[in-house]
Amino acid sequence: QISTTTHMIIMGGAVTVPTALLRTPKLLSYLSMVGTFATVAIVLSVVLTAVNTGDISDRVAEGQNNNDDPSHILWRTQGIPLALGLMAFTFSGHAILPSIYTSMAEPQRYDQMITWSFGVVLSGCLI
């Protein structure tokens, strides 16, 4: 039996090392396809859970039970690093854009592809 930390390190290496071997844009596009399907699956699961379960904000608030003061906290700084990290991670795929442009069958549609791609990512973040 291995610890959770060791398991995550092994799995992270097992997933990351093969991506270093994908040298051509065509091979990287398969990895991009897997990432796209994973993102769509996560967004769909969140949306379907929200539709199925409904508004659970009251139950979540009751479960936190931080204090008995019913006042609203205007600004919480504890979550800022996590939020910024998630946003940076979400939009960090821009490094691959030049190789996508060079491998496109119709490079003249690059601007349209970028607009749609970042629009989809932004809408996923706003959900």
Buried (B, 14 or more C-beta within 10 A) or exposed (E): EEEEEEEEEEEEEEEEEEEEEEEEBEEBBEEBEEEEEEBEEEBEEEEEEEEEEEEEEEEEEEEEEEEEEEEEEEEEEEEEEEEEEEEEEEEEBEEBEEEBEEEEEEEEEBEEBBEEBEEBBEEBEEE
